[in-house]
């Protein structure tokens, strides 16, 4: 029996220490590829666990202009979920104070790292209030999504132009 305990401890130690000896080449290649994709690079941070290894912080995984423009354009709506690495912005329900019988919710998808019209998709959800006070789903026009996409693209172009002028 004592041999099994020693073998178990040795196996446990090997499992803990072997990954620490592994090369960091894959992580460096991943960071470089991500950096080239997004065009954004954030500063290196000291490793909180000590040692002289530096921890790289990756930039957002989508086009920065589209991301900022999306947030600017829908800033009047409360945000429910925001994922800059996946390029998804989900708002909570918003009711215009002048039209309290209907409310809207948006999902914005940024699909590419390039500033292009096909790198953006917006889904609009609409609900109307019943006489009993509950909310039921209602149709939205495709034009609504299209108009929001155009507003975001226009703002993204403005942001890019203003950066080029600086």
Beta strands, then each sheet from edge to edge (+ up, - down):
strand 1: 45-46
strand 2: 54-55
strand 3: 79-83
strand 4: 88-91
strand 5: 102-110
strand 6: 120-129
strand 7: 135-138
sheet 1: 1+ 2-
sheet 2: 3+ 4- 5+ 6- 7+
end
